[in-house]
Amino acid sequence: MICAFTVIVHVGYITDAGIALKTGTAILYMFYGLFVLELIRIASSIFVLKKINVSNYSGILVIFYFFFIMVSRISTEPILSFFAKDEWLYVGIAVVFLSELSKSSLFFDNFYFNPTILFVISFLGLILIGTVLLMLPRTTLIAPLSFVDAFFMATSAVCITGLTVTDISANFSLFGQGIIMLLIQVGGLGIMTFTGFFGYFFSGGFSFKNQLMFGEILGEKKLNAVISTLLTIIFITLLFEFIGGIFIFISLDNVAFSSLGEKVFFCAFHAISSFCNSGFTVIKDGVMNDTYRYNYGFQIALSAIFVFGSLGFGTVFNFYTYFKAKFKGLVDTVIFNKKYIHKPQAFTFNSKFILTCNLIVMVLATVSYFVMEQHHTLIEDRTAIGEWITSFFMANASRSAGFNSVNLNLVSAPTLIMMTTLMWIGTAPGSTGGGVKVTTVAIALMNILSLARGKDSLEIYKRRIAPESVNKAFAIIILSVVTITFSFVLLSFTEPEKEMKMLLFETISAYTTCGLSLGATPSLSSSGKIILAFTMFVGRVGTLTLLVAFIKNIKNKSYIYPSEKILF
């Protein structure tokens, strides 16, 4: 804890060169001290147990990392000079800090918290930590952030929204942009998922109570699948972010960057921001910037990443297993001459339903944008391909990603209404995107059609949808309308000089964690920013989740009252 705090103070707070030199030296000695302590701990554990335990593997990896960095700093070999930088010391200390913090998180089950409450508290805690970090002097380059502005930015990053009160490309230092990137990543995964992964990795396993707690948080009903679900979420996220970062790297021109490190950071930032559907960017004026407005390869790469991120971890993993099985079958057939075994039901019911709903919304939204913006924002595009790429990018970014390659104040009124609707519909359940979720809207609409046809139940793909799913869909829709209306009314009181259209757009963008803006957010009063921050938090956690967390559960009764029909 002391080591991590010293690193944060050294990197983010100290501006005096003399003091920075002293703290840098102290961090170096701390690094060596942690190496010795970790070496003693692992050696003692192996000596007592007379064997290398599962929990020792992570410690051995950390020791090798520390040793490699120490050798790199001493060596005169040019190839190792890259690893002699101070940043690698900070990474090593951060890994040790995270390992100890994550191990501590596994003891939360001793406090008998409702897992839902723990989920909510974890987000609040992360927001407060982010607020403190963003208030450090070296986070900004021009104007330091006030508490309200830092709280707003931290909430927006943790809730993967993308609304900003300052331009992070101009006002934030590399350290500040790194904090935003870290908050997006941890907020997108969920702090309990993040710490749970490190806790499992560094402790060597979960207790039975740990599995119960994380099973509730992850929504995993099978106890023996909790660990695999946790690892799957982490694996899928990092894999697709890495692949997306490579495609972004390929699409960029080296002239726009002063060094390879700057380009790599740019790619990593936008890969994480895209997959988590946060909408943050370190580009001046965003994707509207002339350098990127007509870089259609860059827009396609971003689109692919945030579309996959919006499908949900389960669906993306379903894609991964499907193509992995196909590739394995192809290799077995062509190389090893084995007979290909076809596996039925490659995609689960939920994956098929989510893909169908997303495909319908994507096609309708893209075509609608293309038609309605022919004489408005699409005039700037020079080719038909460019018009279609811009239409696809804007239509799908409106659902939750929050990027915009055109000026939203120039789009037509019908397009703005469509984009607002797309923000509210959102993405797939279990994804990093927001909104009420596309399946929620689909279930509600299909239930209306089912009632019109005189059916007693809703049926999809030869399956009957459970009544509680239908009830939950309507509850989510009603609660979203109530929350948006409540926040909009409050904003109308605190910002009487702003146009109602702008306030409503910002409110819906905040609740759906989309991040698109008509430009009103930076000029809001402190009260208005707090209202929007609260709206972002409620939208990210879920109104229904908050109600479940804080309203006491009613005990099940052993009797049922007679039913009655209500007049409508």
C-alpha positions, 0 to 999 in steps of 0.5 A: 500500500505504501509503495503504491501510494508513493508511486502515485504521489511521485507520478501524479503530484510532485512537480519539484525536480529535487523532490521527484529525484528523491521519491524516484530513488525511494521507489527504486529501493522499494522495488528491490525490497518487494523483490526480496520479500516476495522471494522470501515468501515464496521460498518459505512457502515451498520449503514448508509445503515441500512442494510448489503449490498452485498459489506459488506459480503467480509469485514465481512469475512476479519474482522472474519479472522483478529479476528481469527488470533488475537485470535490464537496469544493470545491463548495458545491452541496447536490446534491454534498454527499453525495460530499464525505464522507470515505468517498468518499476511502477508496473511491478509495484502495481502488480504486487499491490493488485495481488494483495488488494485482490486477495483481500477482496476474497474476504468480502464474503465474511461481511454478509453483504448482499452481493448486489449491494457489494456490486453497487458499493464497488462501483462507488468506491472505484468512482471515488478513487478515480476522483482523487486520482484525477484531482492530482496536479500532474493529471492535467496540463492546463487547468486543474479539475475541481472536485465536481469536474473530477467526480464527473469525469471519474463517473463517466469513465467508470460507467463507460459513458464518455460525457466530458467536462473538459477536452482530455486530448488537450488538458490531460497529461499522459498520466491523466489519460492513463487513469481514464483508460484504466477506469474505463477498463476496470469499469467495463469489466466490473471492479469485482470481476477485475479483483476476483480474477487477480484474487483467484490468480494470486491466491490459487483458487476460490473458497466455496463462499467466494464462488457463491458470492461471485456466482451471484455477481456474475449471474452464473447459476452453476457453481462449478462454472463460476471460475470458468465464467470469470476467466472467460470474461477476462480472456474475451475482453483482452483478446478482442481488445488486443486484436482490435488494437492491431487493426487500429495500428494498421489503419493509422499513418505514422506521420501523425505520431512522434514516436512508436510508444505514442502510437501504441498508447493511442491504439491501446486507449481506443481499443479499450474505449471501443470494446467497452463502448465508452466513447472516450478519445484522445483525438482533438475534436474526436473522430470529426478531426480531419485526420480521422474523418476520412480515414475509413479504415480507422472507422471500420476498426473502431466499429468492429470493436464496439459492435463485438463489445455490444454483443455481450460476453456470452455471445462473443464467446459463443462466436469464439468457440464456434470458429475455434471448432470450425478451424479445428475441424478444418485442420483435422480434415485437411491435415490429419484426414479425420472425418469432420463431426458436426455439432448441432446447436452451435449457438445458444438460444440467447445468442441467436436471439441477441444476434437477430435483434442486433442485426435487425437494429443495425441494418434498419439504423444504417439504412435510415441514417443513409437515407435521412442524411443524404442532404446533411452530414453525408454531403462531406463524404466524397464517395458512396463507400464513404457515405455507407461507412459513415452511416454504419459508424454513426448509426451503431455508435449511437447505440452506446459507443458514443463516438461521432464522426460528424457534428451532431448539431448539423444532423437533421431533426428526424435523424436526431430523434432516431439517434436518441431512440437508438441510445435508449434501445442500447445494446445486448444484455451482458455487454459493456454497452448501455440502454434498456437493452435491445432484447428488452425492447424486442420482448416488449414489442413481441409481447404486444403482438402476441397479445394482439393475436390472442396468445397467452404466452410469448414464443420465440424459436419454438421456445416459450418465454418465461413470464418473469422475463416479460415482466422484467422487460416492462419493468426495465422500460418503465423504470428507464422512462421514470429515471430519465424524466426525473433527471430531465426535470431536475436539469430543467430547474438547474439549467433554465437557460439551456434548450430543452432539446439539448438537456433531454439529449444529454440526460438520455445519453447519460442514462444509457451510458452512450456519451454522445453530446450536443455540447451542453455538458461542459457548460453545465452548473455544478448541480447539473453535473452532479445530476448527470453523474447520478444519472450515469451511475444509475444507468450503468448499475441499473435502476432495477438492480438498485431497487433489488439491492436496497428494498428488503426481500419479502419472505415467500409465503406458503399460500396463494391468494385467489387471482383477479383480472384488472380492467384496462 
